[in-house]
Amino acid sequence: MRSLTKSTAAYCRERGKSVRCNSVHPKGVATRMITSMFDGIDDEKIRGQLMSKLCGPEDIAPMLLFLASDDSKLANGAEFTIDEAEGIHFKP
């Protein structure tokens, strides 16, 4: 997806198209399909830890609204990660 985002943005820019291409990469999203996988876990502590690793649609919507607005008119070929820095491998 990341490579497709960048190649689409470059392709459109090279051809003078007024099309921007950016991508949003959230960590797991708390949809019913995902949370139903935790239904068999009886330990509330473990269930809570798993649920805390998910984000909700309300965490993603502001980024999408930004990208749909004129405020992001110069964003093109960008990857926006919504994961509380979990994608950065470091030891706290």
Backbone atoms as SQL, in Angstrom:
CREATE TABLE atoms (id INTEGER PRIMARY KEY, chain TEXT, resi INTEGER, resn TEXT, atom TEXT, x REAL, y REAL, z REAL);
INSERT INTO atoms VALUES
  (1, 'A', 1, 'MET', 'N', 0.822, -1.177, 0.000),
  (2, 'A', 1, 'MET', 'CA', 0.000, 0.000, 0.000),
  (3, 'A', 1, 'MET', 'C', 0.878, 1.256, 0.000),
  (4, 'A', 2, 'ARG', 'N', 1.936, 1.215, 0.793),
  (5, 'A', 2, 'ARG', 'CA', 2.820, 2.383, 0.871),
  (6, 'A', 2, 'ARG', 'C', 3.484, 2.664, -0.475),
  (7, 'A', 3, 'SER', 'N', 3.941, 1.627, -1.140),
  (8, 'A', 3, 'SER', 'CA', 4.573, 1.812, -2.452),
  (9, 'A', 3, 'SER', 'C', 3.556, 2.282, -3.488),
  (10, 'A', 4, 'LEU', 'N', 2.359, 1.737, -3.431),
  (11, 'A', 4, 'LEU', 'CA', 1.309, 2.146, -4.355),
  (12, 'A', 4, 'LEU', 'C', 0.952, 3.621, -4.154),
  (13, 'A', 5, 'THR', 'N', 0.902, 4.052, -2.903),
  (14, 'A', 5, 'THR', 'CA', 0.628, 5.451, -2.591),
  (15, 'A', 5, 'THR', 'C', 1.664, 6.357, -3.237),
  (16, 'A', 6, 'LYS', 'N', 2.921, 6.031, -3.055),
  (17, 'A', 6, 'LYS', 'CA', 4.001, 6.859, -3.575),
  (18, 'A', 6, 'LYS', 'C', 4.051, 6.835, -5.099),
  (19, 'A', 7, 'SER', 'N', 3.881, 5.667, -5.688),
  (20, 'A', 7, 'SER', 'CA', 3.951, 5.592, -7.148),
  (21, 'A', 7, 'SER', 'C', 2.755, 6.290, -7.798),
  (22, 'A', 8, 'THR', 'N', 1.581, 6.195, -7.191),
  (23, 'A', 8, 'THR', 'CA', 0.407, 6.891, -7.728),
  (24, 'A', 8, 'THR', 'C', 0.588, 8.397, -7.639),
  (25, 'A', 9, 'ALA', 'N', 1.091, 8.867, -6.505),
  (26, 'A', 9, 'ALA', 'CA', 1.327, 10.301, -6.333),
  (27, 'A', 9, 'ALA', 'C', 2.346, 10.801, -7.357),
  (28, 'A', 10, 'ALA', 'N', 3.428, 10.072, -7.547),
  (29, 'A', 10, 'ALA', 'CA', 4.458, 10.474, -8.507),
  (30, 'A', 10, 'ALA', 'C', 3.917, 10.438, -9.931),
  (31, 'A', 11, 'TYR', 'N', 3.186, 9.406, -10.279),
  (32, 'A', 11, 'TYR', 'CA', 2.606, 9.260, -11.610),
  (33, 'A', 11, 'TYR', 'C', 1.703, 10.449, -11.944),
  (34, 'A', 12, 'CYS', 'N', 0.809, 10.785, -11.019),
  (35, 'A', 12, 'CYS', 'CA', -0.138, 11.875, -11.262),
  (36, 'A', 12, 'CYS', 'C', 0.579, 13.227, -11.333),
  (37, 'A', 13, 'ARG', 'N', 1.568, 13.422, -10.483),
  (38, 'A', 13, 'ARG', 'CA', 2.300, 14.694, -10.489),
  (39, 'A', 13, 'ARG', 'C', 3.090, 14.857, -11.787),
  (40, 'A', 14, 'GLU', 'N', 3.766, 13.805, -12.230),
  (41, 'A', 14, 'GLU', 'CA', 4.554, 13.865, -13.461),
  (42, 'A', 14, 'GLU', 'C', 3.699, 14.196, -14.671),
  (43, 'A', 15, 'ARG', 'N', 2.448, 13.797, -14.630),
  (44, 'A', 15, 'ARG', 'CA', 1.541, 14.029, -15.761),
  (45, 'A', 15, 'ARG', 'C', 0.682, 15.279, -15.592),
  (46, 'A', 16, 'GLY', 'N', 0.966, 16.048, -14.543),
  (47, 'A', 16, 'GLY', 'CA', 0.246, 17.295, -14.338),
  (48, 'A', 16, 'GLY', 'C', -1.193, 17.124, -13.899),
  (49, 'A', 17, 'LYS', 'N', -1.510, 15.959, -13.369),
  (50, 'A', 17, 'LYS', 'CA', -2.874, 15.709, -12.875),
  (51, 'A', 17, 'LYS', 'C', -3.047, 16.371, -11.515),
  (52, 'A', 18, 'SER', 'N', -4.216, 16.868, -11.254),
  (53, 'A', 18, 'SER', 'CA', -4.480, 17.485, -9.941),
  (54, 'A', 18, 'SER', 'C', -5.048, 16.447, -8.973),
  (55, 'A', 19, 'VAL', 'N', -4.380, 15.310, -8.932),
  (56, 'A', 19, 'VAL', 'CA', -4.787, 14.217, -8.062),
  (57, 'A', 19, 'VAL', 'C', -3.677, 13.994, -7.046),
  (58, 'A', 20, 'ARG', 'N', -4.049, 13.945, -5.779),
  (59, 'A', 20, 'ARG', 'CA', -3.098, 13.631, -4.714),
  (60, 'A', 20, 'ARG', 'C', -3.408, 12.241, -4.194),
  (61, 'A', 21, 'CYS', 'N', -2.388, 11.559, -3.753),
  (62, 'A', 21, 'CYS', 'CA', -2.594, 10.220, -3.195),
  (63, 'A', 21, 'CYS', 'C', -1.811, 10.101, -1.898),
  (64, 'A', 22, 'ASN', 'N', -2.508, 9.903, -0.814),
  (65, 'A', 22, 'ASN', 'CA', -1.920, 9.693, 0.503),
  (66, 'A', 22, 'ASN', 'C', -2.563, 8.441, 1.084),
  (67, 'A', 23, 'SER', 'N', -1.944, 7.879, 2.085),
  (68, 'A', 23, 'SER', 'CA', -2.533, 6.693, 2.714),
  (69, 'A', 23, 'SER', 'C', -2.507, 6.829, 4.229),
  (70, 'A', 24, 'VAL', 'N', -3.503, 6.214, 4.857),
  (71, 'A', 24, 'VAL', 'CA', -3.638, 6.230, 6.310),
  (72, 'A', 24, 'VAL', 'C', -3.493, 4.789, 6.789),
  (73, 'A', 25, 'HIS', 'N', -2.609, 4.607, 7.785),
  (74, 'A', 25, 'HIS', 'CA', -2.300, 3.276, 8.291),
  (75, 'A', 25, 'HIS', 'C', -2.551, 3.221, 9.797),
  (76, 'A', 26, 'PRO', 'N', -3.793, 2.914, 10.188),
  (77, 'A', 26, 'PRO', 'CA', -4.068, 2.808, 11.625),
  (78, 'A', 26, 'PRO', 'C', -3.632, 1.448, 12.150),
  (79, 'A', 27, 'LYS', 'N', -3.377, 1.422, 13.466),
  (80, 'A', 27, 'LYS', 'CA', -3.176, 0.112, 14.084),
  (81, 'A', 27, 'LYS', 'C', -4.535, -0.570, 14.073),
  (82, 'A', 28, 'GLY', 'N', -4.705, -1.699, 14.666),
  (83, 'A', 28, 'GLY', 'CA', -5.981, -2.397, 14.659),
  (84, 'A', 28, 'GLY', 'C', -7.149, -1.515, 15.064),
  (85, 'A', 29, 'VAL', 'N', -8.255, -1.662, 14.383),
  (86, 'A', 29, 'VAL', 'CA', -9.440, -0.844, 14.645),
  (87, 'A', 29, 'VAL', 'C', -10.497, -1.690, 15.348),
  (88, 'A', 30, 'ALA', 'N', -11.062, -1.134, 16.404),
  (89, 'A', 30, 'ALA', 'CA', -12.044, -1.850, 17.234),
  (90, 'A', 30, 'ALA', 'C', -13.390, -1.936, 16.533),
  (91, 'A', 31, 'THR', 'N', -13.464, -2.800, 15.547),
  (92, 'A', 31, 'THR', 'CA', -14.742, -3.084, 14.897),
  (93, 'A', 31, 'THR', 'C', -15.301, -4.366, 15.518),
  (94, 'A', 32, 'ARG', 'N', -16.544, -4.633, 15.308),
  (95, 'A', 32, 'ARG', 'CA', -17.161, -5.836, 15.882),
  (96, 'A', 32, 'ARG', 'C', -16.453, -7.098, 15.372),
  (97, 'A', 33, 'MET', 'N', -16.038, -7.089, 14.119),
  (98, 'A', 33, 'MET', 'CA', -15.362, -8.253, 13.560),
  (99, 'A', 33, 'MET', 'C', -14.071, -8.543, 14.338),
  (100, 'A', 34, 'ILE', 'N', -13.329, -7.515, 14.676),
  (101, 'A', 34, 'ILE', 'CA', -12.064, -7.692, 15.400),
  (102, 'A', 34, 'ILE', 'C', -12.317, -8.023, 16.867),
  (103, 'A', 35, 'THR', 'N', -13.186, -7.264, 17.523),
  (104, 'A', 35, 'THR', 'CA', -13.414, -7.488, 18.955),
  (105, 'A', 35, 'THR', 'C', -14.079, -8.840, 19.229),
  (106, 'A', 36, 'SER', 'N', -14.787, -9.388, 18.251),
  (107, 'A', 36, 'SER', 'CA', -15.417, -10.697, 18.463),
  (108, 'A', 36, 'SER', 'C', -14.368, -11.796, 18.637),
  (109, 'A', 37, 'MET', 'N', -13.147, -11.554, 18.175),
  (110, 'A', 37, 'MET', 'CA', -12.073, -12.534, 18.370),
  (111, 'A', 37, 'MET', 'C', -11.695, -12.658, 19.844),
  (112, 'A', 38, 'PHE', 'N', -12.040, -11.636, 20.644),
  (113, 'A', 38, 'PHE', 'CA', -11.711, -11.650, 22.068),
  (114, 'A', 38, 'PHE', 'C', -12.838, -12.226, 22.915),
  (115, 'A', 39, 'ASP', 'N', -13.951, -12.613, 22.301),
  (116, 'A', 39, 'ASP', 'CA', -15.110, -13.091, 23.054),
  (117, 'A', 39, 'ASP', 'C', -14.810, -14.318, 23.905),
  (118, 'A', 40, 'GLY', 'N', -13.906, -15.164, 23.470),
  (119, 'A', 40, 'GLY', 'CA', -13.604, -16.380, 24.206),
  (120, 'A', 40, 'GLY', 'C', -12.612, -16.190, 25.342),
  (121, 'A', 41, 'ILE', 'N', -12.129, -14.973, 25.541),
  (122, 'A', 41, 'ILE', 'CA', -11.145, -14.717, 26.592),
  (123, 'A', 41, 'ILE', 'C', -11.880, -14.325, 27.865),
  (124, 'A', 42, 'ASP', 'N', -11.758, -15.164, 28.886),
  (125, 'A', 42, 'ASP', 'CA', -12.458, -14.919, 30.144),
  (126, 'A', 42, 'ASP', 'C', -11.702, -13.970, 31.067),
  (127, 'A', 43, 'ASP', 'N', -10.396, -13.932, 30.953),
  (128, 'A', 43, 'ASP', 'CA', -9.573, -13.080, 31.821),
  (129, 'A', 43, 'ASP', 'C', -9.742, -11.617, 31.401),
  (130, 'A', 44, 'GLU', 'N', -10.394, -10.833, 32.241),
  (131, 'A', 44, 'GLU', 'CA', -10.687, -9.435, 31.923),
  (132, 'A', 44, 'GLU', 'C', -9.421, -8.593, 31.750),
  (133, 'A', 45, 'LYS', 'N', -8.375, -8.918, 32.513),
  (134, 'A', 45, 'LYS', 'CA', -7.121, -8.162, 32.406),
  (135, 'A', 45, 'LYS', 'C', -6.516, -8.347, 31.017),
  (136, 'A', 46, 'ILE', 'N', -6.442, -9.579, 30.570),
  (137, 'A', 46, 'ILE', 'CA', -5.884, -9.861, 29.239),
  (138, 'A', 46, 'ILE', 'C', -6.764, -9.253, 28.159),
  (139, 'A', 47, 'ARG', 'N', -8.070, -9.410, 28.322),
  (140, 'A', 47, 'ARG', 'CA', -9.014, -8.834, 27.349),
  (141, 'A', 47, 'ARG', 'C', -8.842, -7.322, 27.273),
  (142, 'A', 48, 'GLY', 'N', -8.689, -6.668, 28.425),
  (143, 'A', 48, 'GLY', 'CA', -8.490, -5.222, 28.464),
  (144, 'A', 48, 'GLY', 'C', -7.192, -4.803, 27.805),
  (145, 'A', 49, 'GLN', 'N', -6.135, -5.589, 27.993),
  (146, 'A', 49, 'GLN', 'CA', -4.855, -5.278, 27.364),
  (147, 'A', 49, 'GLN', 'C', -4.956, -5.375, 25.845),
  (148, 'A', 50, 'LEU', 'N', -5.655, -6.389, 25.378),
  (149, 'A', 50, 'LEU', 'CA', -5.829, -6.543, 23.936),
  (150, 'A', 50, 'LEU', 'C', -6.663, -5.400, 23.357),
  (151, 'A', 51, 'MET', 'N', -7.743, -5.062, 24.054),
  (152, 'A', 51, 'MET', 'CA', -8.618, -3.988, 23.574),
  (153, 'A', 51, 'MET', 'C', -7.891, -2.643, 23.572),
  (154, 'A', 52, 'SER', 'N', -6.981, -2.428, 24.504),
  (155, 'A', 52, 'SER', 'CA', -6.272, -1.152, 24.578),
  (156, 'A', 52, 'SER', 'C', -5.331, -0.957, 23.403),
  (157, 'A', 53, 'LYS', 'N', -5.023, -2.021, 22.697),
  (158, 'A', 53, 'LYS', 'CA', -4.135, -1.920, 21.539),
  (159, 'A', 53, 'LYS', 'C', -4.889, -1.513, 20.274),
  (160, 'A', 54, 'LEU', 'N', -6.203, -1.436, 20.373),
  (161, 'A', 54, 'LEU', 'CA', -7.019, -1.077, 19.213),
  (162, 'A', 54, 'LEU', 'C', -7.379, 0.416, 19.251),
  (163, 'A', 55, 'CYS', 'N', -7.621, 0.975, 18.089),
  (164, 'A', 55, 'CYS', 'CA', -8.119, 2.346, 18.051),
  (165, 'A', 55, 'CYS', 'C', -9.542, 2.314, 17.507),
  (166, 'A', 56, 'GLY', 'N', -10.241, 3.401, 17.675),
  (167, 'A', 56, 'GLY', 'CA', -11.617, 3.485, 17.203),
  (168, 'A', 56, 'GLY', 'C', -11.718, 4.379, 15.982),
  (169, 'A', 57, 'PRO', 'N', -12.851, 4.338, 15.320),
  (170, 'A', 57, 'PRO', 'CA', -13.046, 5.207, 14.161),
  (171, 'A', 57, 'PRO', 'C', -12.839, 6.687, 14.505),
  (172, 'A', 58, 'GLU', 'N', -13.159, 7.056, 15.750),
  (173, 'A', 58, 'GLU', 'CA', -12.984, 8.448, 16.168),
  (174, 'A', 58, 'GLU', 'C', -11.510, 8.845, 16.237),
  (175, 'A', 59, 'ASP', 'N', -10.618, 7.868, 16.260),
  (176, 'A', 59, 'ASP', 'CA', -9.189, 8.149, 16.244),
  (177, 'A', 59, 'ASP', 'C', -8.674, 8.372, 14.821),
  (178, 'A', 60, 'ILE', 'N', -9.362, 7.826, 13.855),
  (179, 'A', 60, 'ILE', 'CA', -8.937, 7.889, 12.460),
  (180, 'A', 60, 'ILE', 'C', -9.616, 9.041, 11.709),
  (181, 'A', 61, 'ALA', 'N', -10.851, 9.334, 12.069),
  (182, 'A', 61, 'ALA', 'CA', -11.645, 10.342, 11.351),
  (183, 'A', 61, 'ALA', 'C', -10.965, 11.703, 11.235),
  (184, 'A', 62, 'PRO', 'N', -10.329, 12.240, 12.294),
  (185, 'A', 62, 'PRO', 'CA', -9.691, 13.555, 12.147),
  (186, 'A', 62, 'PRO', 'C', -8.610, 13.582, 11.060),
  (187, 'A', 63, 'MET', 'N', -7.865, 12.495, 10.925),
  (188, 'A', 63, 'MET', 'CA', -6.841, 12.441, 9.877),
  (189, 'A', 63, 'MET', 'C', -7.482, 12.440, 8.495),
  (190, 'A', 64, 'LEU', 'N', -8.554, 11.690, 8.346),
  (191, 'A', 64, 'LEU', 'CA', -9.251, 11.642, 7.065),
  (192, 'A', 64, 'LEU', 'C', -9.864, 12.998, 6.727),
  (193, 'A', 65, 'LEU', 'N', -10.420, 13.665, 7.723),
  (194, 'A', 65, 'LEU', 'CA', -10.975, 15.002, 7.487),
  (195, 'A', 65, 'LEU', 'C', -9.884, 15.987, 7.079),
  (196, 'A', 66, 'PHE', 'N', -8.727, 15.893, 7.721),
  (197, 'A', 66, 'PHE', 'CA', -7.594, 16.738, 7.351),
  (198, 'A', 66, 'PHE', 'C', -7.205, 16.496, 5.900),
  (199, 'A', 67, 'LEU', 'N', -7.082, 15.229, 5.500),
  (200, 'A', 67, 'LEU', 'CA', -6.672, 14.912, 4.132),
  (201, 'A', 67, 'LEU', 'C', -7.711, 15.330, 3.102),
  (202, 'A', 68, 'ALA', 'N', -8.971, 15.377, 3.495),
  (203, 'A', 68, 'ALA', 'CA', -10.034, 15.803, 2.583),
  (204, 'A', 68, 'ALA', 'C', -10.146, 17.323, 2.507),
  (205, 'A', 69, 'SER', 'N', -9.480, 18.021, 3.407),
  (206, 'A', 69, 'SER', 'CA', -9.589, 19.482, 3.459),
  (207, 'A', 69, 'SER', 'C', -8.489, 20.162, 2.642),
  (208, 'A', 70, 'ASP', 'N', -8.659, 21.457, 2.428),
  (209, 'A', 70, 'ASP', 'CA', -7.647, 22.253, 1.734),
  (210, 'A', 70, 'ASP', 'C', -6.384, 22.416, 2.570),
  (211, 'A', 71, 'ASP', 'N', -6.474, 22.159, 3.866),
  (212, 'A', 71, 'ASP', 'CA', -5.298, 22.279, 4.731),
  (213, 'A', 71, 'ASP', 'C', -4.191, 21.300, 4.336),
  (214, 'A', 72, 'SER', 'N', -4.546, 20.244, 3.642),
  (215, 'A', 72, 'SER', 'CA', -3.561, 19.234, 3.256),
  (216, 'A', 72, 'SER', 'C', -3.192, 19.322, 1.777),
  (217, 'A', 73, 'LYS', 'N', -3.421, 20.468, 1.166),
  (218, 'A', 73, 'LYS', 'CA', -3.234, 20.581, -0.285),
  (219, 'A', 73, 'LYS', 'C', -1.816, 20.254, -0.760),
  (220, 'A', 74, 'LEU', 'N', -0.830, 20.354, 0.104),
  (221, 'A', 74, 'LEU', 'CA', 0.540, 20.032, -0.287),
  (222, 'A', 74, 'LEU', 'C', 0.964, 18.616, 0.115),
  (223, 'A', 75, 'ALA', 'N', 0.094, 17.901, 0.782),
  (224, 'A', 75, 'ALA', 'CA', 0.405, 16.516, 1.157),
  (225, 'A', 75, 'ALA', 'C', 0.138, 15.612, -0.037),
  (226, 'A', 76, 'ASN', 'N', 1.177, 14.961, -0.505),
  (227, 'A', 76, 'ASN', 'CA', 1.031, 14.066, -1.648),
  (228, 'A', 76, 'ASN', 'C', 2.095, 12.979, -1.551),
  (229, 'A', 77, 'GLY', 'N', 1.668, 11.752, -1.624),
  (230, 'A', 77, 'GLY', 'CA', 2.586, 10.635, -1.511),
  (231, 'A', 77, 'GLY', 'C', 2.985, 10.346, -0.077),
  (232, 'A', 78, 'ALA', 'N', 2.192, 10.837, 0.866),
  (233, 'A', 78, 'ALA', 'CA', 2.536, 10.691, 2.284),
  (234, 'A', 78, 'ALA', 'C', 1.809, 9.508, 2.913),
  (235, 'A', 79, 'GLU', 'N', 2.461, 8.953, 3.910),
  (236, 'A', 79, 'GLU', 'CA', 1.882, 7.857, 4.682),
  (237, 'A', 79, 'GLU', 'C', 1.628, 8.375, 6.091),
  (238, 'A', 80, 'PHE', 'N', 0.405, 8.290, 6.540),
  (239, 'A', 80, 'PHE', 'CA', 0.042, 8.754, 7.874),
  (240, 'A', 80, 'PHE', 'C', -0.266, 7.537, 8.740),
  (241, 'A', 81, 'THR', 'N', 0.565, 7.330, 9.744),
  (242, 'A', 81, 'THR', 'CA', 0.426, 6.178, 10.626),
  (243, 'A', 81, 'THR', 'C', -0.234, 6.608, 11.923),
  (244, 'A', 82, 'ILE', 'N', -1.269, 5.886, 12.306),
  (245, 'A', 82, 'ILE', 'CA', -1.985, 6.161, 13.548),
  (246, 'A', 82, 'ILE', 'C', -1.815, 4.927, 14.429),
  (247, 'A', 83, 'ASP', 'N', -0.748, 4.943, 15.230),
  (248, 'A', 83, 'ASP', 'CA', -0.458, 3.751, 16.026),
  (249, 'A', 83, 'ASP', 'C', 0.260, 4.039, 17.345),
  (250, 'A', 84, 'GLU', 'N', 0.231, 5.267, 17.799),
  (251, 'A', 84, 'GLU', 'CA', 0.892, 5.627, 19.062),
  (252, 'A', 84, 'GLU', 'C', 2.360, 5.204, 19.083),
  (253, 'A', 85, 'ALA', 'N', 3.023, 5.332, 17.950),
  (254, 'A', 85, 'ALA', 'CA', 4.449, 5.006, 17.789),
  (255, 'A', 85, 'ALA', 'C', 4.747, 3.524, 17.977),
  (256, 'A', 86, 'GLU', 'N', 3.753, 2.653, 17.864),
  (257, 'A', 86, 'GLU', 'CA', 4.005, 1.221, 18.018),
  (258, 'A', 86, 'GLU', 'C', 4.847, 0.674, 16.861),
  (259, 'A', 87, 'GLY', 'N', 4.829, 1.358, 15.734),
  (260, 'A', 87, 'GLY', 'CA', 5.618, 0.912, 14.591),
  (261, 'A', 87, 'GLY', 'C', 7.097, 1.227, 14.726),
  (262, 'A', 88, 'ILE', 'N', 7.429, 2.048, 15.701),
  (263, 'A', 88, 'ILE', 'CA', 8.825, 2.371, 15.965),
  (264, 'A', 88, 'ILE', 'C', 9.328, 1.347, 16.970),
  (265, 'A', 89, 'HIS', 'N', 10.360, 0.643, 16.600),
  (266, 'A', 89, 'HIS', 'CA', 10.858, -0.432, 17.465),
  (267, 'A', 89, 'HIS', 'C', 11.896, 0.124, 18.436),
  (268, 'A', 90, 'PHE', 'N', 11.471, 0.316, 19.646),
  (269, 'A', 90, 'PHE', 'CA', 12.360, 0.779, 20.695),
  (270, 'A', 90, 'PHE', 'C', 11.930, 0.153, 22.005),
  (271, 'A', 91, 'LYS', 'N', 12.809, 0.183, 22.952),
  (272, 'A', 91, 'LYS', 'CA', 12.485, -0.359, 24.270),
  (273, 'A', 91, 'LYS', 'C', 12.322, 0.802, 25.238),
  (274, 'A', 92, 'PRO', 'N', 11.123, 0.950, 25.812),
  (275, 'A', 92, 'PRO', 'CA', 10.904, 2.075, 26.734),
  (276, 'A', 92, 'PRO', 'C', 11.689, 1.926, 28.023);
